[in-house]
């Protein structure tokens, strides 16, 4: 499910899409998807742990 969420962000200009494009360029399509899904889950975990809303940098 996390990979599908990552694919949904592919046309957007945000941190997750940029991360996926950067990793895909170096390591391939599947590793880029999995690495971005890991980033998404890490962000979700930190939101739940701290209770603070997510603010995208930049």
N, CA, C and O atoms as a GROMACS GRO file, in nm:
protein
  232
    1UNK      N    1   0.082  -0.118   0.000
    1UNK     CA    2   0.000   0.000   0.000
    1UNK      C    3   0.088   0.126   0.000
    1UNK      O    4   0.055   0.225  -0.065
    2UNK      N    5   0.198   0.120   0.072
    2UNK     CA    6   0.286   0.237   0.077
    2UNK      C    7   0.345   0.266  -0.061
    2UNK      O    8   0.363   0.383  -0.097
    3UNK      N    9   0.376   0.163  -0.137
    3UNK     CA   10   0.432   0.183  -0.272
    3UNK      C   11   0.326   0.248  -0.362
    3UNK      O   12   0.360   0.333  -0.445
    4UNK      N   13   0.201   0.208  -0.348
    4UNK     CA   14   0.095   0.270  -0.427
    4UNK      C   15   0.079   0.418  -0.392
    4UNK      O   16   0.053   0.500  -0.480
    5UNK      N   17   0.094   0.451  -0.265
    5UNK     CA   18   0.088   0.591  -0.223
    5UNK      C   19   0.204   0.670  -0.285
    5UNK      O   20   0.187   0.785  -0.325
    6UNK      N   21   0.320   0.608  -0.290
    6UNK     CA   22   0.437   0.673  -0.351
    6UNK      C   23   0.411   0.698  -0.500
    6UNK      O   24   0.443   0.805  -0.552
    7UNK      N   25   0.353   0.600  -0.568
    7UNK     CA   26   0.325   0.615  -0.711
    7UNK      C   27   0.222   0.724  -0.735
    7UNK      O   28   0.223   0.789  -0.840
    8UNK      N   29   0.132   0.745  -0.640
    8UNK     CA   30   0.033   0.850  -0.654
    8UNK      C   31   0.097   0.989  -0.647
    8UNK      O   32   0.039   1.086  -0.698
    9UNK      N   33   0.213   1.001  -0.586
    9UNK     CA   34   0.280   1.130  -0.575
    9UNK      C   35   0.373   1.159  -0.692
    9UNK      O   36   0.440   1.262  -0.695
   10UNK      N   37   0.378   1.068  -0.790
   10UNK     CA   38   0.479   1.081  -0.896
   10UNK      C   39   0.463   1.206  -0.980
   10UNK      O   40   0.562   1.257  -1.033
   11UNK      N   41   0.342   1.257  -0.995
   11UNK     CA   42   0.323   1.377  -1.077
   11UNK      C   43   0.328   1.507  -0.996
   11UNK      O   44   0.319   1.616  -1.052
   12UNK      N   45   0.344   1.494  -0.866
   12UNK     CA   46   0.349   1.611  -0.781
   12UNK      C   47   0.493   1.656  -0.763
   12UNK      O   48   0.587   1.583  -0.791
   13UNK      N   49   0.508   1.777  -0.716
   13UNK     CA   50   0.641   1.830  -0.689
   13UNK      C   51   0.657   1.840  -0.538
   13UNK      O   52   0.634   1.945  -0.479
   14UNK      N   53   0.696   1.728  -0.475
   14UNK     CA   54   0.711   1.726  -0.331
   14UNK      C   55   0.833   1.642  -0.293
   14UNK      O   56   0.904   1.590  -0.379
   15UNK      N   57   0.855   1.630  -0.165
   15UNK     CA   58   0.975   1.563  -0.114
   15UNK      C   59   0.979   1.415  -0.153
   15UNK      O   60   1.085   1.363  -0.188
   16UNK      N   61   0.865   1.348  -0.146
   16UNK     CA   62   0.862   1.205  -0.173
   16UNK      C   63   0.887   1.178  -0.322
   16UNK      O   64   0.962   1.086  -0.356
   17UNK      N   65   0.825   1.256  -0.409
   17UNK     CA   66   0.845   1.238  -0.553
   17UNK      C   67   0.990   1.268  -0.592
   17UNK      O   68   1.048   1.198  -0.674
   18UNK      N   69   1.046   1.372  -0.533
   18UNK     CA   70   1.186   1.406  -0.562
   18UNK      C   71   1.280   1.297  -0.515
   18UNK      O   72   1.378   1.265  -0.582
   19UNK      N   73   1.251   1.240  -0.398
   19UNK     CA   74   1.333   1.131  -0.345
   19UNK      C   75   1.328   1.011  -0.438
   19UNK      O   76   1.432   0.952  -0.468
   20UNK      N   77   1.209   0.975  -0.485
   20UNK     CA   78   1.193   0.860  -0.574
   20UNK      C   79   1.269   0.882  -0.705
   20UNK      O   80   1.336   0.791  -0.753
   21UNK      N   81   1.260   1.001  -0.762
   21UNK     CA   82   1.330   1.029  -0.888
   21UNK      C   83   1.481   1.022  -0.870
   21UNK      O   84   1.551   0.971  -0.957
   22UNK      N   85   1.530   1.072  -0.758
   22UNK     CA   86   1.674   1.072  -0.733
   22UNK      C   87   1.727   0.929  -0.716
   22UNK      O   88   1.832   0.895  -0.771
   23UNK      N   89   1.657   0.847  -0.640
   23UNK     CA   90   1.700   0.709  -0.618
   23UNK      C   91   1.686   0.627  -0.746
   23UNK      O   92   1.773   0.546  -0.778
   24UNK      N   93   1.576   0.648  -0.820
   24UNK     CA   94   1.552   0.573  -0.944
   24UNK      C   95   1.662   0.597  -1.045
   24UNK      O   96   1.703   0.506  -1.116
   25UNK      N   97   1.709   0.720  -1.050
   25UNK     CA   98   1.815   0.754  -1.145
   25UNK      C   99   1.941   0.671  -1.120
   25UNK      O  100   2.009   0.631  -1.214
   26UNK      N  101   1.972   0.646  -0.992
   26UNK     CA  102   2.095   0.576  -0.957
   26UNK      C  103   2.078   0.425  -0.946
   26UNK      O  104   2.168   0.350  -0.985
   27UNK      N  105   1.963   0.380  -0.891
   27UNK     CA  106   1.954   0.239  -0.854
   27UNK      C  107   1.842   0.162  -0.922
   27UNK      O  108   1.833   0.040  -0.904
   28UNK      N  109   1.758   0.227  -0.998
   28UNK     CA  110   1.654   0.154  -1.068
   28UNK      C  111   1.515   0.181  -1.014
   28UNK      O  112   1.497   0.239  -0.907
   29UNK      N  113   1.417   0.137  -1.092
   29UNK     CA  114   1.277   0.169  -1.065
   29UNK      C  115   1.226   0.109  -0.933
   29UNK      O  116   1.166   0.180  -0.852
   30UNK      N  117   1.250  -0.019  -0.912
   30UNK     CA  118   1.195  -0.084  -0.792
   30UNK      C  119   1.260  -0.034  -0.664
   30UNK      O  120   1.192  -0.014  -0.564
   31UNK      N  121   1.390  -0.014  -0.666
   31UNK     CA  122   1.458   0.036  -0.546
   31UNK      C  123   1.413   0.178  -0.514
   31UNK      O  124   1.402   0.215  -0.397
   32UNK      N  125   1.386   0.257  -0.617
   32UNK     CA  126   1.335   0.391  -0.595
   32UNK      C  127   1.198   0.390  -0.530
   32UNK      O  128   1.169   0.470  -0.442
   33UNK      N  129   1.113   0.298  -0.575
   33UNK     CA  130   0.978   0.287  -0.517
   33UNK      C  131   0.985   0.242  -0.371
   33UNK      O  132   0.917   0.298  -0.285
   34UNK      N  133   1.066   0.141  -0.344
   34UNK     CA  134   1.076   0.088  -0.208
   34UNK      C  135   1.140   0.190  -0.114
   34UNK      O  136   1.095   0.206   0.000
   35UNK      N  137   1.242   0.259  -0.160
   35UNK     CA  138   1.307   0.360  -0.076
   35UNK      C  139   1.213   0.475  -0.045
   35UNK      O  140   1.214   0.527   0.066
   36UNK      N  141   1.132   0.514  -0.140
   36UNK     CA  142   1.036   0.622  -0.117
   36UNK      C  143   0.922   0.576  -0.026
   36UNK      O  144   0.871   0.655   0.054
   37UNK      N  145   0.883   0.451  -0.038
   37UNK     CA  146   0.782   0.397   0.053
   37UNK      C  147   0.836   0.396   0.196
   37UNK      O  148   0.763   0.424   0.291
   38UNK      N  149   0.963   0.364   0.210
   38UNK     CA  150   1.026   0.368   0.342
   38UNK      C  151   1.027   0.510   0.396
   38UNK      O  152   1.000   0.530   0.515
   39UNK      N  153   1.057   0.607   0.313
   39UNK     CA  154   1.055   0.747   0.355
   39UNK      C  155   0.914   0.786   0.399
   39UNK      O  156   0.897   0.853   0.501
   40UNK      N  157   0.814   0.746   0.324
   40UNK     CA  158   0.675   0.777   0.357
   40UNK      C  159   0.636   0.717   0.492
   40UNK      O  160   0.572   0.783   0.574
   41UNK      N  161   0.674   0.592   0.515
   41UNK     CA  162   0.643   0.528   0.643
   41UNK      C  163   0.718   0.592   0.759
   41UNK      O  164   0.665   0.602   0.869
   42UNK      N  165   0.840   0.636   0.734
   42UNK     CA  166   0.917   0.705   0.838
   42UNK      C  167   0.851   0.837   0.875
   42UNK      O  168   0.844   0.872   0.993
   43UNK      N  169   0.804   0.910   0.775
   43UNK     CA  170   0.734   1.036   0.801
   43UNK      C  171   0.607   1.011   0.881
   43UNK      O  172   0.579   1.082   0.977
   44UNK      N  173   0.530   0.909   0.841
   44UNK     CA  174   0.406   0.876   0.912
   44UNK      C  175   0.434   0.836   1.056
   44UNK      O  176   0.361   0.876   1.147
   45UNK      N  177   0.538   0.757   1.077
   45UNK     CA  178   0.574   0.715   1.212
   45UNK      C  179   0.608   0.836   1.299
   45UNK      O  180   0.562   0.845   1.413
   46UNK      N  181   0.687   0.928   1.246
   46UNK     CA  182   0.726   1.044   1.324
   46UNK      C  183   0.608   1.136   1.353
   46UNK      O  184   0.603   1.199   1.458
   47UNK      N  185   0.512   1.143   1.260
   47UNK     CA  186   0.391   1.222   1.285
   47UNK      C  187   0.313   1.160   1.401
   47UNK      O  188   0.268   1.230   1.491
   48UNK      N  189   0.296   1.029   1.398
   48UNK     CA  190   0.223   0.961   1.505
   48UNK      C  191   0.296   0.966   1.639
   48UNK      O  192   0.233   0.978   1.744
   49UNK      N  193   0.428   0.958   1.634
   49UNK     CA  194   0.508   0.958   1.757
   49UNK      C  195   0.505   1.094   1.826
   49UNK      O  196   0.488   1.101   1.948
   50UNK      N  197   0.522   1.202   1.749
   50UNK     CA  198   0.532   1.334   1.810
   50UNK      C  199   0.398   1.404   1.820
   50UNK      O  200   0.380   1.490   1.907
   51UNK      N  201   0.303   1.370   1.734
   51UNK     CA  202   0.173   1.437   1.735
   51UNK      C  203   0.174   1.572   1.667
   51UNK      O  204   0.073   1.643   1.669
   52UNK      N  205   0.285   1.607   1.606
   52UNK     CA  206   0.295   1.735   1.535
   52UNK      C  207   0.252   1.718   1.390
   52UNK      O  208   0.272   1.611   1.333
   53UNK      N  209   0.193   1.820   1.330
   53UNK     CA  210   0.157   1.810   1.188
   53UNK      C  211   0.282   1.811   1.100
   53UNK      O  212   0.387   1.861   1.140
   54UNK      N  213   0.267   1.756   0.981
   54UNK     CA  214   0.380   1.748   0.887
   54UNK      C  215   0.392   1.879   0.810
   54UNK      O  216   0.294   1.929   0.755
   55UNK      N  217   0.511   1.933   0.807
   55UNK     CA  218   0.540   2.054   0.730
   55UNK      C  219   0.652   2.019   0.632
   55UNK      O  220   0.763   1.985   0.673
   56UNK      N  221   0.622   2.029   0.504
   56UNK     CA  222   0.723   2.001   0.404
   56UNK      C  223   0.824   2.115   0.402
   56UNK      O  224   0.788   2.232   0.404
   57UNK      N  225   0.951   2.077   0.397
   57UNK     CA  226   1.056   2.178   0.393
   57UNK      C  227   1.068   2.234   0.254
   57UNK      O  228   1.046   2.163   0.156
   58UNK      N  229   1.101   2.359   0.243
   58UNK     CA  230   1.128   2.416   0.114
   58UNK      C  231   1.018   2.498   0.068
   58UNK      O  232   1.024   2.554  -0.041
   0.00000   0.00000   0.00000
